[in-house]
Amino acid sequence: IVFIFNKNRRATDAKVQELVEAAIKVRNNAYCPYSNFSVGAALRTKSGEIITGCNVENGTFGPSVCAERAAICTAIGQGVREFEAVAVVAYQEKEFTSPCGTCRQTLAEFCAQNMPIYLAKPSPARVMVTSLGQLLPHAFCPAFLHSK
């Protein structure tokens, strides 16, 4: 796990910064009247495009959708299935918010185990870098369904 800082306390890599800022922006669109816990996610595709998603809650909670899965579903609907990074932004002062287990497994369906995952605060002052493999070691992958 690596923390990215520079003198201005902003992520140093321009591509990471752009991804984090997209997640921060879409976080403002979250529909979370029950938990008041808004989350934004931004996926960078292999072609460099950024696709975003935010969490959408439902009064019965079961049909609620996390930001990461919203972004993935948007990408799939646009015919995109290859990703090189994801940024996740939620507001917690003391902890970085990482994808839930369901989102981790959904990411494993489409992303390499070494794909970087950037966890950030709403203000891009601090960014934690991890990977899908670190968050979900020994993931169940689509290839398992075709092996004998």
Secondary structure, 3 states (H helix, E strand, C coil): CEEECCCCCCCCCHHHHHHHHHHHHHHCCCECCCCCCCEEEEEEECCCCEEEEECECCCCCCCCECHHHHHHHHHHHCCCCCEEEEEEEECCCCCCCCCCHHHHHHHHHHCCCCCEEEEECCCCCCEEEEEHHHHCCCCCCHHHHHCC
